[in-house]
Amino acid sequence: MEGIEVRELLPSEYKEWDLLVEEAQPGTLFHTSDWLEICRDVLSKDLKIYGCFRNGELVGGCPLFVKNIRGILKVATSTCRMTSYSGPLIKESASTKASKRMQETHEILNPLREFLCKQGFDSIHLTFAPGFEDIRPFTWNGWDSAVHYTHYLYLKENIDSNLSRERQMELKTATEAGLKTRALNDPETYYRLLSLAYEKQKLEPPLPEEFYERVFKLFQEKNIGYMFVSETPEGEAVAAHLNLYGKKCAVIWTAALNPDFAHLGPIAHLYYNEFLDLNSRDFKYMNVMAANIPAFVDFIMGFSPELIPYYSVTLESKKYSIAKTLYKTTRELPLC
């Protein structure tokens, strides 16, 4: 087996990276150069995509956002705001043997890990996509690990028999109020609903409006997803989901709601009709990204989803660990 060369990809090689993302089973929209560049541009991130090559062929890699904190600490993470996972990818193995697949995985991840450790980062945090299970090349070499969760709603299930009584009541209320659902490509409507939801909590939206505008542009240009809205009989949008297409699934990425209409059950109404719509289009499941937020878990459990784990690994220098301890004490050093 030839050795693995790891290096930073040139922007001209991003198309090759996107092909790897498309072919790798855990590859997600969050790995694509289009998504990563939105994060880079709108959130002022320093983006690096590292590639793993065997005989000139790209067989793996990892995107990272790099930040220098006050010229003292250099930190790298594979995620950013509203991008819950990304992390390492490897080319799918053609072998049917578990031992061979493990060998090929480790032959790519070990050089990647060694390369990252030589880049002078004081902290490296990698969050793997759901479905990427073998993180041992990191944990066997001193990296800390953590488990996170998402929920899958499998579309071949009978949704009506899986609904909790509370969700059933919300759907009845929405139906009696005459709420209707449809796809709509209108970033202004979405951001208006999002702003209303956060204003109610006296908070700022998690991302600037430009981020959502760029995502909607990708909806139009590359069909990466869509907005699904719940509307009153008068045509006023009162709730919306932004849904991203994945491999055999749709990711329910983010939700927005006019709080004045929450009593009508529009969010339950959205989930229910999304389920029916996606099932009719031969998707396999909905990835509902709310399993790490206690306030949302009770709601989504009313649809009887399956809990799906995914993993992260972290390596920190002694300098970073000391700085993190001081930050927790003083709250003066921004580490994220």
C-alpha beads as a LAMMPS data file, in Angstrom:
LAMMPS data file: protein, C-alpha beads

336 atoms
335 bonds

1 atom types
1 bond types

-500.0 500.0 xlo xhi
-500.0 500.0 ylo yhi
-500.0 500.0 zlo zhi

Masses

1 110.0

Atoms # bond

1 1 1 0.000 0.000 0.000
2 1 1 1.419 3.362 -1.043
3 1 1 1.840 6.082 1.569
4 1 1 -0.567 8.951 2.114
5 1 1 0.431 12.549 1.381
6 1 1 -1.503 15.218 3.295
7 1 1 -1.533 18.853 2.204
8 1 1 -3.813 21.881 1.971
9 1 1 -5.974 21.931 -1.138
10 1 1 -5.807 24.815 -3.569
11 1 1 -9.136 26.510 -4.418
12 1 1 -8.732 25.057 -7.918
13 1 1 -8.937 21.591 -6.324
14 1 1 -12.229 22.219 -4.508
15 1 1 -14.212 20.572 -7.320
16 1 1 -12.226 17.401 -6.710
17 1 1 -13.020 17.725 -2.996
18 1 1 -16.724 18.064 -3.773
19 1 1 -16.597 14.854 -5.803
20 1 1 -15.152 13.071 -2.779
21 1 1 -17.918 14.528 -0.602
22 1 1 -20.503 13.239 -3.059
23 1 1 -19.023 9.742 -3.154
24 1 1 -18.206 9.305 0.548
25 1 1 -21.199 7.933 2.447
26 1 1 -20.812 10.283 5.475
27 1 1 -20.241 13.211 3.123
28 1 1 -22.776 15.967 3.757
29 1 1 -23.719 19.368 2.406
30 1 1 -21.765 20.833 5.334
31 1 1 -18.585 19.343 3.801
32 1 1 -19.051 20.947 0.388
33 1 1 -16.920 23.851 -0.735
34 1 1 -20.074 25.885 -1.446
35 1 1 -21.195 25.644 2.180
36 1 1 -17.721 26.096 3.627
37 1 1 -17.164 29.216 1.530
38 1 1 -20.406 30.761 2.803
39 1 1 -19.159 30.204 6.352
40 1 1 -15.764 31.637 5.418
41 1 1 -17.118 34.740 3.705
42 1 1 -20.057 35.670 5.932
43 1 1 -18.563 34.696 9.287
44 1 1 -15.037 35.934 8.428
45 1 1 -13.432 32.530 8.911
46 1 1 -10.027 31.361 7.731
47 1 1 -10.887 28.195 5.790
48 1 1 -8.465 25.390 5.050
49 1 1 -9.369 22.108 3.386
50 1 1 -6.711 19.457 3.868
51 1 1 -6.585 16.584 1.403
52 1 1 -5.163 13.081 1.742
53 1 1 -3.655 11.747 -1.480
54 1 1 -2.581 8.264 -2.509
55 1 1 -0.632 8.187 -5.776
56 1 1 -2.119 11.554 -6.684
57 1 1 -5.719 10.488 -5.989
58 1 1 -7.718 12.353 -3.352
59 1 1 -8.868 9.633 -0.931
60 1 1 -9.716 11.648 2.177
61 1 1 -9.442 14.948 3.932
62 1 1 -10.851 17.388 6.425
63 1 1 -12.062 21.018 6.324
64 1 1 -11.032 23.306 9.166
65 1 1 -11.748 26.842 10.266
66 1 1 -8.640 28.363 11.825
67 1 1 -8.546 31.282 14.224
68 1 1 -5.773 33.142 16.005
69 1 1 -6.891 34.401 19.399
70 1 1 -5.108 37.606 20.379
71 1 1 -1.985 36.383 18.632
72 1 1 -1.497 33.870 21.432
73 1 1 -3.543 30.807 20.577
74 1 1 -4.136 29.101 17.251
75 1 1 -7.315 27.025 17.238
76 1 1 -8.899 24.871 14.543
77 1 1 -12.391 23.427 14.354
78 1 1 -14.321 21.601 11.657
79 1 1 -17.593 23.322 12.597
80 1 1 -18.983 26.811 13.075
81 1 1 -22.305 28.407 13.933
82 1 1 -25.270 26.424 12.555
83 1 1 -22.910 23.842 11.060
84 1 1 -23.175 21.039 13.568
85 1 1 -20.801 18.579 11.927
86 1 1 -18.328 18.247 9.103
87 1 1 -14.919 16.781 9.904
88 1 1 -12.845 14.061 8.246
89 1 1 -13.982 12.149 5.180
90 1 1 -12.481 9.111 3.490
91 1 1 -13.117 7.408 0.180
92 1 1 -15.525 4.502 0.456
93 1 1 -13.817 1.117 0.657
94 1 1 -14.676 -1.402 -2.048
95 1 1 -13.965 -4.312 0.285
96 1 1 -16.703 -6.369 1.913
97 1 1 -14.355 -7.455 4.709
98 1 1 -14.586 -5.496 7.952
99 1 1 -10.872 -5.937 8.672
100 1 1 -9.915 -4.542 5.261
101 1 1 -12.273 -1.567 5.600
102 1 1 -10.824 -0.772 9.027
103 1 1 -7.278 -1.012 7.671
104 1 1 -8.032 1.366 4.808
105 1 1 -9.770 3.829 7.147
106 1 1 -6.837 3.895 9.551
107 1 1 -4.295 4.173 6.723
108 1 1 -5.901 7.499 5.807
109 1 1 -6.856 8.865 9.227
110 1 1 -3.505 8.202 10.898
111 1 1 -1.477 10.369 8.452
112 1 1 -4.206 13.030 8.613
113 1 1 -4.005 13.085 12.403
114 1 1 -0.210 13.266 12.355
115 1 1 -0.306 16.107 9.830
116 1 1 -2.791 18.139 11.881
117 1 1 -0.661 17.701 14.983
118 1 1 2.275 19.318 13.146
119 1 1 0.399 22.487 12.135
120 1 1 0.997 24.329 15.402
121 1 1 -2.617 24.322 16.562
122 1 1 -3.174 24.819 20.283
123 1 1 -6.604 23.226 19.980
124 1 1 -8.100 20.974 17.301
125 1 1 -11.769 20.023 17.443
126 1 1 -13.244 17.680 14.824
127 1 1 -16.921 16.746 14.677
128 1 1 -17.652 13.773 12.438
129 1 1 -20.863 13.434 10.456
130 1 1 -23.426 10.826 11.522
131 1 1 -22.422 7.511 10.003
132 1 1 -18.677 7.996 10.543
133 1 1 -18.131 5.555 13.382
134 1 1 -14.443 4.633 13.573
135 1 1 -12.662 7.466 15.368
136 1 1 -10.083 5.193 17.025
137 1 1 -7.074 6.597 15.121
138 1 1 -7.673 9.705 17.250
139 1 1 -8.795 8.231 20.585
140 1 1 -5.975 5.689 20.560
141 1 1 -3.525 8.575 20.325
142 1 1 -4.559 10.754 23.237
143 1 1 -7.464 12.731 21.779
144 1 1 -10.518 13.254 23.941
145 1 1 -13.859 12.178 22.499
146 1 1 -17.497 13.112 23.002
147 1 1 -20.807 11.821 21.722
148 1 1 -23.565 13.988 20.246
149 1 1 -26.980 13.100 18.903
150 1 1 -29.420 13.773 16.138
151 1 1 -32.853 12.292 15.427
152 1 1 -33.918 10.369 12.342
153 1 1 -37.555 10.065 11.312
154 1 1 -37.784 7.076 8.983
155 1 1 -40.270 7.833 6.245
156 1 1 -41.564 4.296 5.735
157 1 1 -42.979 4.327 9.259
158 1 1 -46.657 5.053 9.817
159 1 1 -46.460 8.596 11.107
160 1 1 -50.055 8.683 12.343
161 1 1 -49.540 5.713 14.650
162 1 1 -46.289 7.199 16.003
163 1 1 -47.631 10.614 17.007
164 1 1 -47.945 11.513 20.676
165 1 1 -51.294 12.766 21.912
166 1 1 -49.879 16.298 22.215
167 1 1 -48.694 16.336 18.597
168 1 1 -52.066 14.962 17.486
169 1 1 -53.831 17.812 19.255
170 1 1 -51.521 20.382 17.648
171 1 1 -52.214 18.955 14.199
172 1 1 -55.942 19.054 14.848
173 1 1 -55.666 22.707 15.898
174 1 1 -53.626 23.564 12.782
175 1 1 -56.134 21.823 10.527
176 1 1 -59.100 23.557 12.145
177 1 1 -57.313 26.910 11.740
178 1 1 -56.982 26.209 8.016
179 1 1 -53.170 26.205 7.947
180 1 1 -51.626 25.030 4.687
181 1 1 -48.050 24.097 3.783
182 1 1 -46.030 24.695 0.634
183 1 1 -42.503 25.217 -0.627
184 1 1 -41.510 28.872 -0.955
185 1 1 -38.262 30.478 -2.073
186 1 1 -38.271 33.788 -0.200
187 1 1 -35.355 34.656 2.113
188 1 1 -37.078 37.805 3.380
189 1 1 -40.032 35.780 4.683
190 1 1 -37.706 33.388 6.457
191 1 1 -35.576 36.062 8.086
192 1 1 -38.668 37.984 9.182
193 1 1 -40.004 34.893 10.978
194 1 1 -36.588 34.138 12.446
195 1 1 -36.197 37.691 13.740
196 1 1 -39.652 37.578 15.349
197 1 1 -38.783 34.344 17.137
198 1 1 -35.532 35.728 18.523
199 1 1 -36.967 39.135 19.392
200 1 1 -39.472 37.337 21.604
201 1 1 -36.499 35.907 23.530
202 1 1 -34.603 39.234 23.426
203 1 1 -31.851 37.563 21.401
204 1 1 -30.132 38.155 18.077
205 1 1 -30.548 35.578 15.262
206 1 1 -27.687 33.048 15.245
207 1 1 -26.481 34.076 11.781
208 1 1 -26.539 37.354 9.819
209 1 1 -29.149 37.766 7.100
210 1 1 -26.485 37.475 4.392
211 1 1 -25.836 33.859 5.393
212 1 1 -29.444 32.882 4.721
213 1 1 -29.458 34.872 1.469
214 1 1 -26.448 32.878 0.280
215 1 1 -28.145 29.605 1.250
216 1 1 -31.285 30.581 -0.671
217 1 1 -29.098 31.382 -3.666
218 1 1 -27.750 27.823 -3.513
219 1 1 -31.337 26.573 -3.327
220 1 1 -31.960 28.253 -6.682
221 1 1 -28.656 27.562 -8.412
222 1 1 -27.814 24.056 -7.214
223 1 1 -31.046 22.675 -5.746
224 1 1 -29.447 21.883 -2.384
225 1 1 -32.687 22.308 -0.445
226 1 1 -35.843 24.339 -0.007
227 1 1 -37.970 26.325 2.418
228 1 1 -41.229 24.796 3.618
229 1 1 -43.768 27.154 5.180
230 1 1 -47.005 26.929 7.108
231 1 1 -49.486 29.629 6.063
232 1 1 -52.815 30.964 7.273
233 1 1 -55.846 30.852 4.940
234 1 1 -55.006 34.488 4.108
235 1 1 -51.568 33.457 2.846
236 1 1 -49.474 34.775 5.751
237 1 1 -46.444 32.596 6.489
238 1 1 -46.351 31.869 10.235
239 1 1 -43.654 29.185 10.446
240 1 1 -40.899 27.873 8.206
241 1 1 -38.208 25.224 7.947
242 1 1 -35.068 25.420 5.840
243 1 1 -34.406 21.881 4.650
244 1 1 -31.169 20.677 3.083
245 1 1 -30.913 17.665 0.811
246 1 1 -28.603 14.856 1.873
247 1 1 -27.964 11.338 0.658
248 1 1 -31.397 9.670 0.780
249 1 1 -32.527 12.191 3.389
250 1 1 -33.540 15.749 4.085
251 1 1 -31.875 17.628 6.930
252 1 1 -34.264 19.873 8.864
253 1 1 -31.581 22.516 9.294
254 1 1 -33.335 25.414 11.000
255 1 1 -36.824 26.594 11.954
256 1 1 -38.493 29.984 12.322
257 1 1 -41.828 30.897 13.877
258 1 1 -44.017 33.922 14.443
259 1 1 -44.665 33.492 18.200
260 1 1 -48.110 35.069 17.870
261 1 1 -49.267 31.978 15.966
262 1 1 -47.531 29.314 18.084
263 1 1 -50.868 28.288 19.646
264 1 1 -52.052 27.049 16.234
265 1 1 -49.450 24.258 16.107
266 1 1 -47.669 25.341 12.903
267 1 1 -44.367 23.588 13.686
268 1 1 -46.026 20.204 14.215
269 1 1 -47.992 20.945 11.050
270 1 1 -44.731 21.515 9.153
271 1 1 -43.088 18.296 10.353
272 1 1 -46.138 16.200 9.563
273 1 1 -46.532 17.516 6.027
274 1 1 -42.786 17.400 5.363
275 1 1 -42.882 13.740 6.330
276 1 1 -45.643 13.040 3.806
277 1 1 -43.998 15.137 1.082
278 1 1 -40.538 13.582 1.436
279 1 1 -41.987 10.080 1.610
280 1 1 -43.776 10.704 -1.686
281 1 1 -40.413 11.683 -3.214
282 1 1 -38.694 8.448 -2.112
283 1 1 -36.464 9.932 0.563
284 1 1 -35.529 7.437 3.284
285 1 1 -35.492 9.596 6.405
286 1 1 -35.570 13.091 7.882
287 1 1 -32.534 14.173 9.897
288 1 1 -33.974 16.372 12.650
289 1 1 -31.064 18.324 14.120
290 1 1 -32.433 19.086 17.568
291 1 1 -31.324 16.180 19.746
292 1 1 -28.621 18.147 21.599
293 1 1 -30.999 20.917 22.722
294 1 1 -33.131 19.862 25.723
295 1 1 -35.862 22.399 24.963
296 1 1 -36.456 20.827 21.528
297 1 1 -36.112 17.163 22.458
298 1 1 -39.508 16.836 24.145
299 1 1 -41.218 18.284 21.088
300 1 1 -39.573 16.058 18.501
301 1 1 -40.011 12.937 20.639
302 1 1 -43.716 13.362 19.933
303 1 1 -42.960 12.012 16.433
304 1 1 -41.175 8.866 17.754
305 1 1 -37.786 9.418 16.080
306 1 1 -34.728 7.194 16.364
307 1 1 -31.792 8.607 18.336
308 1 1 -28.594 8.593 16.240
309 1 1 -25.140 9.238 17.753
310 1 1 -22.269 11.062 16.117
311 1 1 -18.837 11.830 17.520
312 1 1 -16.233 14.514 18.047
313 1 1 -12.576 14.442 19.066
314 1 1 -10.445 17.172 20.621
315 1 1 -6.742 17.688 21.215
316 1 1 -5.535 20.609 23.336
317 1 1 -2.075 21.895 24.180
318 1 1 -1.144 22.644 27.775
319 1 1 -1.116 26.346 26.899
320 1 1 -4.672 26.132 25.617
321 1 1 -5.864 24.173 28.642
322 1 1 -4.438 26.834 30.947
323 1 1 -6.020 29.616 28.888
324 1 1 -9.370 27.803 28.928
325 1 1 -9.214 27.508 32.705
326 1 1 -8.460 31.218 32.999
327 1 1 -11.319 32.010 30.631
328 1 1 -13.767 30.042 32.716
329 1 1 -12.554 31.993 35.717
330 1 1 -12.436 35.490 34.234
331 1 1 -14.780 35.272 31.213
332 1 1 -12.438 37.657 29.391
333 1 1 -10.822 35.446 26.744
334 1 1 -13.077 34.605 23.758
335 1 1 -12.252 31.020 22.872
336 1 1 -14.965 30.485 20.262

Bonds

1 1 1 2
2 1 2 3
3 1 3 4
4 1 4 5
5 1 5 6
6 1 6 7
7 1 7 8
8 1 8 9
9 1 9 10
10 1 10 11
11 1 11 12
12 1 12 13
13 1 13 14
14 1 14 15
15 1 15 16
16 1 16 17
17 1 17 18
18 1 18 19
19 1 19 20
20 1 20 21
21 1 21 22
22 1 22 23
23 1 23 24
24 1 24 25
25 1 25 26
26 1 26 27
27 1 27 28
28 1 28 29
29 1 29 30
30 1 30 31
31 1 31 32
32 1 32 33
33 1 33 34
34 1 34 35
35 1 35 36
36 1 36 37
37 1 37 38
38 1 38 39
39 1 39 40
40 1 40 41
41 1 41 42
42 1 42 43
43 1 43 44
44 1 44 45
45 1 45 46
46 1 46 47
47 1 47 48
48 1 48 49
49 1 49 50
50 1 50 51
51 1 51 52
52 1 52 53
53 1 53 54
54 1 54 55
55 1 55 56
56 1 56 57
57 1 57 58
58 1 58 59
59 1 59 60
60 1 60 61
61 1 61 62
62 1 62 63
63 1 63 64
64 1 64 65
65 1 65 66
66 1 66 67
67 1 67 68
68 1 68 69
69 1 69 70
70 1 70 71
71 1 71 72
72 1 72 73
73 1 73 74
74 1 74 75
75 1 75 76
76 1 76 77
77 1 77 78
78 1 78 79
79 1 79 80
80 1 80 81
81 1 81 82
82 1 82 83
83 1 83 84
84 1 84 85
85 1 85 86
86 1 86 87
87 1 87 88
88 1 88 89
89 1 89 90
90 1 90 91
91 1 91 92
92 1 92 93
93 1 93 94
94 1 94 95
95 1 95 96
96 1 96 97
97 1 97 98
98 1 98 99
99 1 99 100
100 1 100 101
101 1 101 102
102 1 102 103
103 1 103 104
104 1 104 105
105 1 105 106
106 1 106 107
107 1 107 108
108 1 108 109
109 1 109 110
110 1 110 111
111 1 111 112
112 1 112 113
113 1 113 114
114 1 114 115
115 1 115 116
116 1 116 117
117 1 117 118
118 1 118 119
119 1 119 120
120 1 120 121
121 1 121 122
122 1 122 123
123 1 123 124
124 1 124 125
125 1 125 126
126 1 126 127
127 1 127 128
128 1 128 129
129 1 129 130
130 1 130 131
131 1 131 132
132 1 132 133
133 1 133 134
134 1 134 135
135 1 135 136
136 1 136 137
137 1 137 138
138 1 138 139
139 1 139 140
140 1 140 141
141 1 141 142
142 1 142 143
143 1 143 144
144 1 144 145
145 1 145 146
146 1 146 147
147 1 147 148
148 1 148 149
149 1 149 150
150 1 150 151
151 1 151 152
152 1 152 153
153 1 153 154
154 1 154 155
155 1 155 156
156 1 156 157
157 1 157 158
158 1 158 159
159 1 159 160
160 1 160 161
161 1 161 162
162 1 162 163
163 1 163 164
164 1 164 165
165 1 165 166
166 1 166 167
167 1 167 168
168 1 168 169
169 1 169 170
170 1 170 171
171 1 171 172
172 1 172 173
173 1 173 174
174 1 174 175
175 1 175 176
176 1 176 177
177 1 177 178
178 1 178 179
179 1 179 180
180 1 180 181
181 1 181 182
182 1 182 183
183 1 183 184
184 1 184 185
185 1 185 186
186 1 186 187
187 1 187 188
188 1 188 189
189 1 189 190
190 1 190 191
191 1 191 192
192 1 192 193
193 1 193 194
194 1 194 195
195 1 195 196
196 1 196 197
197 1 197 198
198 1 198 199
199 1 199 200
200 1 200 201
201 1 201 202
202 1 202 203
203 1 203 204
204 1 204 205
205 1 205 206
206 1 206 207
207 1 207 208
208 1 208 209
209 1 209 210
210 1 210 211
211 1 211 212
212 1 212 213
213 1 213 214
214 1 214 215
215 1 215 216
216 1 216 217
217 1 217 218
218 1 218 219
219 1 219 220
220 1 220 221
221 1 221 222
222 1 222 223
223 1 223 224
224 1 224 225
225 1 225 226
226 1 226 227
227 1 227 228
228 1 228 229
229 1 229 230
230 1 230 231
231 1 231 232
232 1 232 233
233 1 233 234
234 1 234 235
235 1 235 236
236 1 236 237
237 1 237 238
238 1 238 239
239 1 239 240
240 1 240 241
241 1 241 242
242 1 242 243
243 1 243 244
244 1 244 245
245 1 245 246
246 1 246 247
247 1 247 248
248 1 248 249
249 1 249 250
250 1 250 251
251 1 251 252
252 1 252 253
253 1 253 254
254 1 254 255
255 1 255 256
256 1 256 257
257 1 257 258
258 1 258 259
259 1 259 260
260 1 260 261
261 1 261 262
262 1 262 263
263 1 263 264
264 1 264 265
265 1 265 266
266 1 266 267
267 1 267 268
268 1 268 269
269 1 269 270
270 1 270 271
271 1 271 272
272 1 272 273
273 1 273 274
274 1 274 275
275 1 275 276
276 1 276 277
277 1 277 278
278 1 278 279
279 1 279 280
280 1 280 281
281 1 281 282
282 1 282 283
283 1 283 284
284 1 284 285
285 1 285 286
286 1 286 287
287 1 287 288
288 1 288 289
289 1 289 290
290 1 290 291
291 1 291 292
292 1 292 293
293 1 293 294
294 1 294 295
295 1 295 296
296 1 296 297
297 1 297 298
298 1 298 299
299 1 299 300
300 1 300 301
301 1 301 302
302 1 302 303
303 1 303 304
304 1 304 305
305 1 305 306
306 1 306 307
307 1 307 308
308 1 308 309
309 1 309 310
310 1 310 311
311 1 311 312
312 1 312 313
313 1 313 314
314 1 314 315
315 1 315 316
316 1 316 317
317 1 317 318
318 1 318 319
319 1 319 320
320 1 320 321
321 1 321 322
322 1 322 323
323 1 323 324
324 1 324 325
325 1 325 326
326 1 326 327
327 1 327 328
328 1 328 329
329 1 329 330
330 1 330 331
331 1 331 332
332 1 332 333
333 1 333 334
334 1 334 335
335 1 335 336
